[in-house]
Amino acid sequence: MRVLGLDPGLRVTGWGIIDMDGNRLSPVAEGVVRSDDRLSLAERLVQLHQGVRAVIARYAPAEAAVEQTFVNKNPESTLKLGQARGAVLLAPALEGLPVGEYAPAAVKQAVVGTGRAAKEQVGMMVRTLLPGCLAASPDAADALAVAICHAHHRATASRLAQAVRA
């Protein structure tokens, strides 16, 4: 199964695609969608939305996962991040993909083993868990971490469902 991980941001939204085959995870692609800060907020949200839709069209994931917004000290920044997250979240939903949402601490816990891991630790573990993956930018590495988190949670839920049926 193919999973799209998304790390929303107004300036830069990271994305990462992985394939999941049982417990085996393989990197497919990664990158970022950028918005032009010279444009209006509405135009920037369109850029993000269209960029994510283009990734979905190109790689045809079966499911998506999006990192939840953390609250900044600056309420205006938090609000803008929430708006970017909405534009990003809407893209897979409009394509009919199931979308999982994960808190930043849950993503770090799934990938590094601690919810307070540094960004560098997340990138290093993503490269370890996905051999051959470059995780070239921190935003793409975070998006791949979200996809890995979703894969782990999905596998656990699947095992629990099988146990209940047995």
C-alpha positions in Angstrom: 0.0 0.0 0.0 1.2 3.5 -0.8 1.1 6.2 1.8 1.5 10.0 1.4 2.9 11.8 4.4 2.4 15.6 4.6 4.1 18.2 6.9 2.0 21.4 6.3 3.6 24.8 6.4 2.6 28.1 4.7 6.0 28.7 3.1 7.0 25.1 2.6 4.9 21.9 2.9 6.9 18.7 2.9 5.7 15.6 1.3 6.9 12.0 1.3 5.6 8.8 -0.3 6.4 5.3 1.0 5.3 1.9 0.0 4.2 -0.5 2.8 4.3 -4.2 2.3 3.6 -5.9 5.6 6.2 -4.6 8.0 8.5 -3.5 5.1 8.6 0.2 4.3 10.2 1.5 1.1 10.8 5.1 0.1 9.2 6.1 -3.2 9.6 9.9 -3.5 9.9 13.1 -1.4 9.9 16.8 -1.9 8.4 20.1 -0.9 5.6 22.4 -2.2 6.5 26.0 -1.8 4.3 29.1 -1.8 5.3 32.5 -3.0 5.3 34.9 -0.1 4.8 37.8 -2.4 1.3 36.6 -3.1 -1.9 37.0 -1.0 -2.7 34.4 1.6 -5.5 33.0 -0.6 -3.2 32.6 -3.6 -0.5 30.9 -1.4 -3.1 28.4 -0.1 -4.1 27.7 -3.7 -0.4 27.0 -4.6 -0.1 24.5 -1.6 -3.4 22.8 -2.5 -2.5 22.4 -6.2 1.0 21.3 -5.4 -0.3 18.5 -3.1 -2.9 17.5 -5.7 -0.2 17.2 -8.3 1.8 14.9 -6.0 -1.3 12.7 -5.5 -1.9 12.6 -9.2 1.7 11.6 -9.9 2.2 8.9 -7.2 -1.4 7.6 -6.6 -1.2 6.9 -2.9 -3.9 4.8 -1.3 -3.9 6.7 2.0 -2.5 10.0 3.4 -1.3 11.2 6.8 -1.0 14.8 7.9 0.8 16.2 10.9 -1.4 18.1 13.3 -0.7 21.8 14.1 1.2 22.7 17.2 0.4 25.9 18.9 3.0 28.6 18.5 3.6 31.5 20.9 2.4 33.8 18.1 -1.4 33.4 17.6 -1.2 34.9 14.1 1.4 32.3 13.0 -0.7 29.5 14.5 -3.7 30.7 12.6 -1.8 30.9 9.2 -0.3 27.4 9.8 -3.8 26.1 10.5 -5.0 27.6 7.2 -2.2 26.0 5.3 -2.9 22.7 7.0 -6.6 23.0 5.9 -5.6 23.6 2.3 -3.1 20.6 2.4 -5.6 18.4 4.3 -8.3 19.1 1.7 -6.3 17.8 -1.2 -6.3 14.0 -0.3 -9.8 14.3 1.1 -11.1 15.6 -2.2 -9.4 12.6 -3.9 -11.3 10.2 -1.6 -8.2 9.1 0.3 -8.5 8.1 4.0 -6.5 10.7 5.9 -4.8 10.0 9.3 -3.8 12.9 11.5 -1.0 12.7 14.0 0.4 15.0 16.7 4.1 16.0 16.3 5.0 14.1 19.5 3.3 10.9 18.2 5.2 11.1 14.9 8.5 11.6 16.8 7.6 8.7 19.2 6.9 6.4 16.2 10.1 7.2 14.4 12.7 8.0 17.0 11.2 6.4 20.2 10.7 9.7 22.1 8.2 12.4 21.6 10.7 15.1 22.3 13.3 14.2 19.6 15.1 17.0 17.7 14.5 17.6 14.0 18.0 16.2 13.2 17.2 12.9 15.1 14.0 12.6 13.0 15.9 13.0 9.8 18.6 10.5 10.8 16.0 7.9 11.8 14.0 8.4 8.6 17.1 7.7 6.6 17.8 4.6 8.8 14.2 3.3 8.5 14.0 3.9 4.7 17.3 2.8 3.2 18.1 4.7 0.1 16.0 7.7 1.1 17.8 11.0 1.0 15.5 13.0 3.2 17.2 16.0 1.7 15.2 18.7 3.3 13.9 18.8 6.9 10.4 19.3 5.7 10.5 16.2 3.4 12.1 14.2 6.3 9.2 15.3 8.6 6.7 14.3 5.9 8.3 10.9 5.5 8.2 10.5 9.3 4.4 11.2 9.3 4.0 8.5 6.6 6.1 6.1 8.7 4.0 6.9 11.8 0.8 6.2 9.8 2.2 2.9 8.5 3.0 1.8 12.1 -0.4 2.8 13.4 -2.2 1.2 10.5 -0.3 -2.1 10.9 -1.2 -2.1 14.6 -4.8 -1.4 13.9 -4.9 -4.2 11.3 -3.4 -6.7 13.8 -5.9 -5.7 16.4 -8.8 -6.1 14.0 -7.5 -9.6 13.0 -7.2 -10.6 16.7 -10.8 -9.5 17.4 -12.1 -11.5 14.4 -10.3 -14.6 15.5 
